[in-house]
Amino acid sequence: MDLFDYMRNSAMKSEAPLASRMRPDRLDEIVGQQHILGKDKLLYRAIKADKLGSVIFYGPPGSGKTTIAKVIANTTSAEFTQINATAAGKKDMEEVVRRAKDSLGMYGRRTILFVDEIHRFNKGQQDYLLPFVEDGTLILIGATTENPYFEVNGALISRSVVFELKALEKEDVKQLLKRALTDMEKGMGAYDAAADEDALDFLADIAGGDARNALNALELGILTTKRSGDGRIHITLETASECIQKKAVRYDKDGDNHYDTISAFIKSMRGSDPDAAVFYLAKMLYAGEDIKFIARRIIICASEDVGNADPQALSVAVAASQAVERIGMPEAQIILSHAVCYVASAPKSNAAGKAIFGAMEAVKSITATVPVHLQDRHYSGAEKLGHGAGYLYAHDFPEHYVKQQYLPDEVVGKTFYHPTDIGYEKRIAERLERLRNRDGF
């Protein structure tokens, strides 16, 4: 690199956004992702030893996929080349392969190819890379926000290790913000700026695990805020909310307001008010609540408060929970709203919940023995003990039902499940009543 190139690169770096400038250069500077970058983890060891094979990094925006690739570029002895799948064509890939072959043949150096947004490559482009990954000409590092098992060629997947990155935790993002405030070389340290604790909390919360968003907002705040009387730039909660274009909603995830909001959310679904339920859903989402936490509450409500009045509610809630983990925000808000509106509008019954609570009380207070005819007879010696003798197989009888004692002697006559006459549970109640009366049970 000549002096002109050095000066140009330095100028470009100084003009780069804060989020780009703050990218770590070393492995120990990376914040978060300890499930794959802990010192005892495979990825950490492979990078440290410069023995990395082909990998695919899968995770939400701002979680560190490109950051890890850049750190690898700084630590590896291999050639490192980067392309973006949204802009690269076949000629670009052909040139990468040509240089990789030259490097390997003339100098014995392997080439790492980092493909950002690899899911944007079509099947033909992915197929083109396959033989060069397979023969070792290229070590592939792919980065994607989409599930690679759906979007990336199965053959490439089978020759790579997939590492899933998680959205950064609030404290991770906050740590990066504090580092950016004081870093004199890459950050905003030269501006002599200070940020209020609630402003940092707000930015870390609202970023939703995307460090890039939080750092961009902090940079905008520092560059556009006048100095105070003490000569310093002060980033307040109001300034932070303006910079990220979101109002600071009063919502402390560890405080009373968090519990009040989730309580109102659940009670609104239980009370069959979809409008109120979706309002509290919006409040939680706007404040950066964990979508997996919200999904879990919907599942609980679907079983505890809807129950068998509409058994489909639990299926909807569970499917929504699985979908939001796969899709992520912002689309996850639609999926959560779908489930919330269904559960809130469904007929309600807590009979199933009351059944288990009643049964638990009976188990705690009564010592009961399983009736002999229900005991297991499939092990050696069970028949000699009389276990299972007299058991009637229900499927051998009309309607697949036969009258026999199932409860222990000590609990006979107790009823734990009292189905209501609401929704589908009314049909359950009618069937049980008919079966019990059929044989005078």
Order of alpha helices (4+ residues) and beta strands (2+ residues): alpha-alpha-alpha-alpha-beta-alpha-beta-alpha-beta-alpha-beta-alpha-alpha-beta-alpha-beta-alpha-alpha-beta-alpha-alpha-alpha-alpha-alpha-alpha-alpha-alpha
